[in-house]
Amino acid sequence: MPLESKFVMVDGVSTHYLEAGDPRAPHVVLLHGGEFGACAQIAYEATIEPLSREFHVVAPDMLGYGMTDKIVEFGLPHERRHDRRLKHLRGFLAALNISEADFVGNSFGGAILTMDAASQRPQLPYRRIVSISGRAATTSEARAALLGFDGSSRTMRELLRVLFHHKRWLADAYVERRLASALIPGAFEAASSARLGPPAAQSRAVRLAAGDETPYENIRVPVLIAIGANEKCCPGWGPEAADRIADCEIRTFQESAHCCHLEEPARFNEVLSNFLTKPTS
């Protein structure tokens, strides 16, 4: 099945997603990051088509991103806002009749997968997990760039500077494409709201960014961690997490920073396919 852009209603939320591959094949769900301007198309445009030759691939725009409805949330404590996204993803999978899948997530998308899989009652039906630099920004430089976006080309370029290793990703055409996605009506407010809250909640968010409290030891499915050798957002996270996961592989991409699936797509897609086709015990 060729790549299609579709919408489905999930608990009253119009949810956009990309779909490709044979629906009878094993399912793979791709989750994008949480930076301003993130969406399924931009995150996985180099991955969906190659992956769909062997798998049924779905890549949703998460709550507030891309063409999915814009949700501005202030009511939940910071540490529980992920629950709403997970509930939405669970409803999305149910709407598509997906009862088990392999999950791939970049940055925030990877972090939400490992946090859920390590919880006492995971909400998503995991078979395997691939986490691409799946950790919140821990360096002050990266946090300043990611949180400092103000709707301008200049601050979008600074954001991209910490996500990518090569300067080609700072070209005007790519910056403007990312900027257009970040400025879809409601997108800026939706992405900003997850970072706002009362002072106590904001303080806790900073502490969580500084120290990873995910109980990785509780993850009971195979995990692949993909990291860039030039990581600027969460240096050191990959090996530390891998050491705490019972069944974990780690692959380092020498010419990448936070987005190896975009900077080295050919090698990433090969590593991904090999991991997802490996028999599970």
Buried (B, 14 or more C-beta within 10 A) or exposed (E): EEBEEEEBEBEEBEBBBBBBBEEEBBBBBBBBBBBBBBBBBBBBBBBBBBBBEBBBBBBBBBBBBBBBBBBEBEEBEBEEBBBBBBBBBBBBBEBBEBEEBBBBBBBBBBBBBBBBBBBEEBBBBBBBBBBBBBBBBBBEEBBEBBBEBEEEEEBBBBBBBBBBBEEEBBEEEBBEBBBEBBBBEEBBEBBBBBEBBEEEBEEBBEEBBEEBEBEBEBBEBBBBBBBBEBBBBBBEBBEEBBEBBEEBBBBBBEEBBBBBBBBBBEBBBEBBBEBBEEEEE
